[in-house]
């Protein structure tokens, strides 16, 4: 047995991060001259969760349409200009944010800022492009039905959140997308793209003053509308009152997608860090975690088995996920269900807790050791309304947590009896066996076809 | 819409993704000579630092036992990336034993003579390691992680240990084989894209070992034993078949001292003699239609292209980008803006041996892959007959330049770049030169390579349609 090296935490030295929160648009930029590149993101603090009920997918659709024409440029001109600059600009829609992710050669930054400013402030939503984009996104949704992991995630979110905005699919649903009109897009754009909802975050080989001046120019074009912000924080999801089981039926599967989960915990909740350590013991990404050890390492039943929190402004989700062979799925589900019960009742062993805590603390610096990661952290902090610098405090926040606190958090938080369970696979092969594994009547397992929206 | 990311299909890993590569038999004779003087001489250092990008420069050392060590000092964060690249991949497998390189990669996380099974992950986790992983491709197998700066000695000790002291037992082999079968179900069996990607290599290659998938065939995996894995290990895992790449907050002298101490005593090994037959020229188009669990049609069109070190690669990379490298590219305008497909993608041209350039597209709902193929062929023929415009040329070069820099934006990204070119080419200089040569490619050179390689009779086409 090798000796372990002394365990130490590492810290990051001085970082030239400029923050200007006095501007109309909050701006953060970290100068980094190691490569002649600039990474620049413009984020809106609203996403798919803010899509109106009858307009599923409109937030993402508006973002994509903004890249397809302004009052000054056609889509072809935008595409050609961005490519000429060696730039990329993509839309990433999350539940509570839409992010325009950009990258450009540093020498081309002025031209890049000019076109991005045009895209953010002057979109014109041309009818011919609306028609084309509908076809592309609807086709992409249909195509995704062939990708079990992606398909499973969409079904899982909708099932877990039972009508709550966190369950809304990012791309939307095809009937709602088909009905979107240009006027709907303009209305949604006007509501979202106001100074108070915008954020500029970036890093790279540029001076922060030029980025701040640029953000100010955007602000002059997108002032706040009078009155209340049309973008409101979504309400907290309500935990399920009983165990629910969904089977997404897809023919000829030799492998399944299996989820267990429940409503999660806010990052700022006092129980989060005790739970974070407890989750690391149970299934948190490590090969030493219980789920990975029992499902993959000991039995070879799945390529992976993990548990993790997904974060929102409100408590979002905690979930366990694995994808075993069809033949091993009933036993895998039985095993995971039993492990959840054991976790709640017996908590963590002292050596498990110590191991997880020290490993998490020792690796915490990797959450912010590159400019790109620091940019991601700021985006997360701002879009989830976290305190500034929150993501850098993980190590300190974990260092004071005790095993008793983690075990108490698990007992209080985890609710296996009311946990939602979803399986994507071939129902005729599995449904009765899964009912047995979960000890639920077979007729309480709801079965839906994989092509249902 | 975001471009589809097909990168995971190129290589596969034991942790969350699979992959392959190098030719490790570069000179059995040389290897034997080196083993004779192992540990008795100091490491050979190249005369001066090798320019990398910007102000960065690397140092390259070769230990007497043949181990190559590349160090890039970069103190931007108190961490370092440590990667070990072995010159072995699925190309080195034999018929009937496909997938062995990747399956064996999984076994490298098991126990050694000095470290019981399960302890490697625990030790690294306690040390604060990030991104502990491995990947296998057609040409290489790489083991990667990042660590806090004070963990250099630890990782050197762990990696040198598993290079030669691994224990391959039957029980853990059987379990890991089942894990890989599940990985294969995930990547291929239940994935229309995975099945088509496997098939396009099967259609385009008849003789070269690139024709089989990195993850291997189900039946081949089922017949493998721990003994096969043990033999594979003894044949290919040795210092003279490996390159260690260290990028981060380290001093090259410290790294050299630690690596020499831990690896210097390991003996070089001769690699099994293996001749990989060259693929004969393709003289007629090949088509295959697959009935898949998909609700939109899909297409992959492949053309033979040369190895990564070939002089035509810079022009081919620019050609590939003009054709399909951005939203303003020829094929994106014709196929995506034309309402036929939702995407058009290609891969980098970076294989060790002559390989294929693949165009990949998913149809829009109700559109036919056959129509996309007709349009693609029409655009390519037109492309061959007229020079690309100066604007197209500049767009492609700028896009490639930005993508290059982007790939180097983290210590692990820099290590990946170095490890890849050290392993599949003659050295990282190949990658650096490729980057600089791209800036000098002319429109005439693009036309020349388009005419030389994009021949209609040399194409292979795999179409995926709904069952």
Interface residues (C-beta under 8 A of the other chain):
Chain A: X1 X2 X4 X5 X6 X7 X8 X9 X10 X11 X12 X13 X34 X35 X36 X37 X64 X75 X76 X79 X80 X82 X83 X84 X85 X86 X87 X88 X90 X91 X92 X103 X104 X105 X108 X132 X135 X136 X137 X138 X139 X140 X142 X143 X145 X146 X147 X148 X149 X250 X251 X252 X253 X254 X255 X286 X287 X288 X293 X296 X297 X298 X299 X300 X301 X302 X303 X304 X323 X324 X325 X355 X358 X359 X361 X362 X363 X364 X365 X366 X369 X370 X371 X372 X451
Chain B: X1 X2 X15 X16 X53 X54 X56 X74 X76 X77 X78 X79 X109 X114 X115 X116 X118 X119 X121 X122 X123 X125 X126 X127 X128 X129 X130 X131 X146 X148 X149 X150 X151 X153 X154 X157 X158 X161 X174 X175 X176 X177 X178 X179 X181 X182 X183 X185 X186 X189 X190 X191 X192 X193 X292 X293 X294 X295 X296 X325 X326 X327 X328 X329 X332 X333 X336 X337 X339 X342 X362 X363 X364 X365 X391 X394 X395 X396 X397 X398 X399 X400 X401 X402 X405 X406 X408 X409 X410 X411
